[in-house]
Amino acid sequence: MATGDQMNLAQVRVVDPILSTHARGYMNADMVGSALFPTVEMPTRGAKRIEFGRDAFRRRRTRRAPGTPIAQMTVGYEGKPVLLHQEALQAITPTEYQEEARAVPNIDLQRESVDVVLAVIALEKEIQQAEVARNAASYAATNKVALAGDFKWSDPDSDPKTQVFDAKEVIRKRIGRRPNTLLVAGGVGSALGKHPKILDHFKHTNSSAISLAMLASYFDIANVVSGDAIYDTDDATSVDVWGGDAILAYVPAAGQRNMRLPSYGYTYQLRGHPAVGAIDWDKDLLSWTNNVIDEFSAELVGADAGFLFQGAI
């Protein structure tokens, strides 16, 4: 960067914290993986995740007779190391976007460039979360079903409500709590919106379409989300991130989440991330650049708290 283009230290201190704070507060409304894998911060890259078996969800006996020892408990146990993945891209702000090509771009212009990169990283996070959730090998035989024929929710003769309620009972019997989240792939949500049993259930309402809130009421689930994200492969093939699956799960409510509390899953994220690097000048691109870095890993830590419907459509 030429001497005349360099920012002083005061400018760097102002710009970088502002953009990093913005990045950490960035939410892409199209991404829903956090409904299954809420984010918890890791203080270092070298931590081990806490695994949760059925004991983590059980009711504890706390009554104590006078003079007797106080019962002890450990929540979860130290499991596999969390291997954070670093995702990094450079946000580019071409000089053509500025009124004065050699001037440092204002914070709003930089934020727009950073937002484009954050959206790409958010999609990558969503893809990784979906890959973990859709891996049938991670579930016990009791906690998954491969739907076929007239059991598929796209078939008018299927009965999604009975299947979901049966799966809710499986989870309840394994962890002592009812699931509170149902994530359906985008195509699955569309199929449910046209399902004759669901349409008949709501035929006396004034709504012209089946909403996610109506599905939540129908399935008696607190939170129903639709995974609509897609991505293109190198050969321009379009792929649904969540395929044709649905995942039912128990996930702690906001404010009750940390590395040591039981959940279906967590996204472990390095504290202070995403982070936006100092603005720099790229003379070959005639552009200002900011490095955007995130480090995270989506982990299934309580498979008993989930149920996978494979091939719902």
ABEGO torsion letter per residue (X at the ends): XBAAABBBAAAAAAAAAAAAAAAAABBBAABAAAAABBBBBBABAABBBBBBBAAAABBBBABBBBGBBBBBBBBEBBBBBBBBBBBBBBBBBBAAABABAABBBBAAAAAAAAAAAAAAAAAAAAAAAAAAAABAAABBAAABBBBBEAABAABAABBAAAAAAAAAAAAAAAAGBBBABBBBBAAAAAAAAABAAAAAAAAABABABBBAAAAAAAAGBABBBBBABBBBBAAGBBBBAAEABBBBBBBBBBGABBAABBBABBBBBBBGOBBBBBBBBBAAAGBBBBBBBBBBBBBBABAAABBBBBGAX
